[in-house]
Amino acid sequence: YGQCTWWAAYNRRVSWSGDAGDWLVNAARQGLPTVEAPSIGAIAVYRGGAGYSWRGHVAIVIAVSPATYTVSEMNILGWGQVNTRTVPWPDHHLSGFIPFDGG
């Protein structure tokens, strides 16, 4: 509890593990699609550094517009705290998205 990965796995079925920054590759290794554009329900995967932990960061996309996307995330404001924020799109801190599969 308290980490961004816990929050993402609480909201989405996740069958992989690893640091947040590794989630895109780890999901792809299990045959899940990964994409470059945000969509509602997708897991956003961020590279480490630039305001994020050196282990990376993950969040759940809850809204999308042509110039922004909004995420629900944990552990940006503090341990175990959930917040939402709107991010400009495109986002150079992003590794990619694991789209929602309906599961």
Backbone bond lengths (Angstrom), bond angles and torsions (degrees), N, CA, C in turn:
res aa  C-N    CA-C-N  psi(-1)  N-CA   C-N-CA  omega(-1)  CA-C   N-CA-C  phi
1 Y - - - 1.454 - - 1.527 109.51 -
2 G 1.314 115.60 144.75 1.451 120.96 172.99 1.507 115.48 105.98
3 Q 1.316 117.37 -25.66 1.464 120.98 -179.43 1.526 111.01 -87.00
4 C 1.331 115.85 160.07 1.462 120.54 177.04 1.523 111.43 -61.97
5 T 1.326 116.99 -36.07 1.466 120.11 -179.99 1.526 111.28 -66.05
6 W 1.331 116.74 -36.37 1.465 119.59 177.08 1.521 109.55 -62.33
7 W 1.332 118.03 -45.75 1.460 122.24 -178.46 1.529 110.88 -62.71
8 A 1.307 117.58 -44.03 1.465 120.45 178.96 1.525 110.84 -63.40
9 A 1.328 116.91 -44.03 1.466 120.39 179.81 1.524 111.67 -69.79
10 Y 1.313 118.37 -27.38 1.463 122.19 175.84 1.532 110.60 -67.80
11 N 1.313 116.45 -33.33 1.464 122.33 -177.16 1.525 114.21 -94.72
12 R 1.285 118.28 -17.66 1.462 123.29 -178.27 1.519 109.82 -135.78
13 R 1.305 116.93 150.51 1.461 120.79 174.02 1.524 107.53 -73.95
14 V 1.326 116.41 118.70 1.459 122.52 -177.09 1.520 107.79 -123.54
15 S 1.317 117.04 125.73 1.465 121.13 -178.38 1.526 112.25 -113.69
16 W 1.312 117.79 11.76 1.457 122.52 178.71 1.525 108.40 -119.67
17 S 1.313 116.28 174.41 1.459 121.20 178.75 1.522 108.23 -137.43
18 G 1.321 115.77 -171.35 1.456 120.97 178.39 1.513 111.80 112.32
19 D 1.318 114.87 172.31 1.457 120.55 176.26 1.522 109.45 -62.89
20 A 1.323 115.99 155.26 1.466 121.29 -177.23 1.523 112.07 -54.24
21 G 1.316 117.80 -43.07 1.456 121.20 -178.52 1.516 114.11 -64.40
22 D 1.338 116.83 -16.27 1.470 121.87 -179.90 1.520 113.23 -94.65
23 W 1.330 117.81 -5.92 1.464 120.68 -172.36 1.518 113.27 -61.75
24 L 1.301 119.41 -37.10 1.462 120.67 -178.31 1.527 110.14 -61.99
25 V 1.311 116.70 -49.24 1.465 121.72 179.54 1.524 110.56 -65.80
26 N 1.336 117.51 -42.61 1.461 120.64 -178.05 1.523 111.88 -65.58
27 A 1.328 117.71 -38.28 1.464 120.35 176.43 1.525 110.72 -67.75
28 A 1.320 117.06 -41.81 1.471 120.89 179.06 1.523 111.21 -62.65
29 R 1.314 117.47 -36.57 1.479 121.02 177.93 1.520 111.87 -63.37
30 Q 1.326 116.80 -23.74 1.461 120.88 177.34 1.529 111.69 -91.16
31 G 1.327 116.40 5.72 1.455 120.36 177.23 1.509 115.28 89.65
32 L 1.325 117.92 6.34 1.457 120.42 178.30 1.524 110.26 -79.91
33 P 1.326 116.83 146.78 1.466 118.92 178.73 1.525 110.72 -71.26
34 T 1.306 115.98 149.89 1.457 122.43 170.00 1.521 106.73 -130.00
35 V 1.328 116.13 145.67 1.461 120.82 -175.72 1.523 109.68 -136.95
36 E 1.317 115.40 167.30 1.463 121.03 -178.99 1.519 113.29 -96.68
37 A 1.329 118.62 -14.90 1.461 121.83 -175.93 1.528 110.96 -109.67
38 P 1.339 116.99 145.55 1.465 119.71 -179.83 1.523 112.41 -73.46
39 S 1.323 114.96 151.04 1.462 122.69 172.54 1.523 107.04 -149.09
40 I 1.315 116.13 153.49 1.461 120.24 -177.40 1.527 110.01 -61.43
41 G 1.319 115.37 131.99 1.459 122.37 -179.69 1.512 114.26 91.63
42 A 1.327 117.79 -12.50 1.466 121.03 -179.71 1.521 110.63 -69.22
43 I 1.319 115.51 153.36 1.460 121.46 170.70 1.523 107.01 -91.55
44 A 1.316 116.53 121.07 1.464 122.15 174.36 1.521 107.50 -85.66
45 V 1.326 116.69 130.88 1.465 122.20 -179.74 1.527 108.31 -115.69
46 Y 1.333 115.90 121.88 1.460 122.64 -177.59 1.524 110.81 -108.51
47 R 1.330 115.80 143.28 1.463 121.91 174.31 1.527 109.46 -68.12
48 G 1.303 115.99 156.83 1.453 121.03 176.19 1.518 111.60 -70.15
49 G 1.327 116.02 154.80 1.454 122.09 179.40 1.511 111.88 91.05
50 A 1.330 116.20 -175.70 1.469 123.40 177.32 1.531 111.91 50.64
51 G 1.327 116.67 48.93 1.455 120.60 178.50 1.512 114.47 95.32
52 Y 1.319 117.02 -9.06 1.458 121.85 177.17 1.527 109.05 -110.09
53 S 1.311 115.57 162.69 1.454 120.34 174.94 1.526 109.92 -56.58
54 W 1.313 117.16 154.54 1.467 119.76 176.14 1.527 110.46 -64.64
55 R 1.344 117.01 -14.38 1.466 121.80 176.56 1.521 112.87 -88.25
56 G 1.332 117.68 0.27 1.456 121.76 -178.99 1.517 111.74 91.38
57 H 1.321 114.87 -169.31 1.463 121.15 -177.07 1.523 108.22 -156.59
58 V 1.323 116.66 148.54 1.465 122.33 173.11 1.517 109.72 -131.24
59 A 1.335 115.76 152.89 1.458 122.36 179.54 1.524 108.37 -153.10
60 I 1.315 116.83 163.46 1.463 122.71 178.81 1.529 109.01 -102.06
61 V 1.329 116.90 128.28 1.464 121.60 178.23 1.526 108.65 -76.27
62 I 1.346 116.16 125.84 1.467 120.16 -179.04 1.524 112.98 -115.66
63 A 1.339 117.57 -10.90 1.471 121.12 177.21 1.524 108.63 -159.47
64 V 1.331 115.21 150.74 1.462 121.34 -179.27 1.520 108.91 -139.30
65 S 1.330 116.38 137.63 1.464 122.72 171.01 1.527 106.89 -133.43
66 P 1.330 119.15 172.95 1.468 119.55 -178.86 1.532 114.03 -59.85
67 A 1.321 118.58 -29.93 1.463 120.60 -174.74 1.523 114.54 -113.55
68 T 1.351 118.34 -4.78 1.459 121.54 -177.95 1.529 110.42 -148.57
69 Y 1.314 114.59 166.52 1.458 120.89 166.06 1.527 107.06 -140.90
70 T 1.321 116.96 152.27 1.454 122.38 -177.63 1.520 108.39 -115.73
71 V 1.337 115.84 137.53 1.456 120.88 -178.91 1.521 111.04 -122.85
72 S 1.320 114.41 154.23 1.454 123.62 167.18 1.524 105.23 -106.57
73 E 1.334 116.00 130.67 1.462 119.55 -173.62 1.516 110.61 -148.85
74 M 1.323 114.54 165.78 1.458 121.44 178.89 1.523 108.86 -127.75
75 N 1.324 114.86 146.91 1.456 124.00 171.23 1.525 113.98 75.66
76 I 1.336 118.52 23.79 1.466 120.76 169.07 1.527 109.16 -91.33
77 L 1.329 116.92 -45.41 1.466 120.81 -179.74 1.519 112.60 -82.33
78 G 1.317 117.04 -22.58 1.452 122.37 -179.39 1.514 110.04 166.09
79 W 1.312 115.34 164.70 1.460 122.03 -176.01 1.521 111.50 -54.32
80 G 1.335 116.89 122.85 1.457 122.38 175.46 1.511 115.05 74.69
81 Q 1.319 118.77 3.07 1.462 121.17 -179.31 1.527 110.39 -89.74
82 V 1.326 116.12 129.81 1.458 122.48 177.13 1.523 108.20 -96.05
83 N 1.310 116.04 136.40 1.465 120.83 176.54 1.518 109.18 -143.85
84 T 1.311 115.61 168.48 1.458 121.45 170.68 1.523 107.61 -120.72
85 R 1.313 115.77 150.76 1.459 120.68 174.69 1.509 109.05 -151.29
86 T 1.303 115.29 152.38 1.451 122.01 178.26 1.520 107.96 -103.53
87 V 1.325 115.31 130.99 1.460 123.12 -173.08 1.525 109.00 -114.92
88 P 1.336 118.56 133.78 1.471 119.69 175.24 1.534 110.84 -63.22
89 W 1.321 115.54 144.91 1.457 121.19 179.67 1.514 109.10 -120.21
90 P 1.317 120.90 130.64 1.467 127.69 3.81 1.533 112.47 -74.23
91 D 1.329 115.29 159.88 1.452 123.76 -175.26 1.527 108.99 -121.30
92 H 1.316 117.80 111.94 1.470 120.55 -175.47 1.533 113.80 -74.65
93 H 1.337 118.66 -6.96 1.462 121.81 176.34 1.531 111.94 -86.41
94 L 1.302 116.12 -7.31 1.461 122.49 -172.28 1.528 111.97 -87.96
95 S 1.327 116.08 138.32 1.466 120.63 171.31 1.521 110.62 -88.15
96 G 1.333 117.33 -35.72 1.457 122.35 -179.53 1.513 110.69 158.53
97 F 1.325 114.86 -170.88 1.463 121.19 -176.54 1.528 109.72 -127.74
98 I 1.323 115.04 147.42 1.458 123.21 170.36 1.514 105.06 -106.60
99 P 1.340 118.28 104.13 1.469 119.83 -172.73 1.521 112.21 -66.44
100 F 1.336 114.61 154.21 1.461 121.87 177.02 1.521 109.40 -68.13
101 D 1.318 116.16 134.08 1.459 121.05 -177.29 1.532 113.34 -105.68
102 G 1.315 116.01 2.60 1.457 119.18 -178.30 1.501 113.97 86.82
103 G 1.341 117.49 -2.47 1.463 121.62 -178.31 1.492 113.93 -87.90
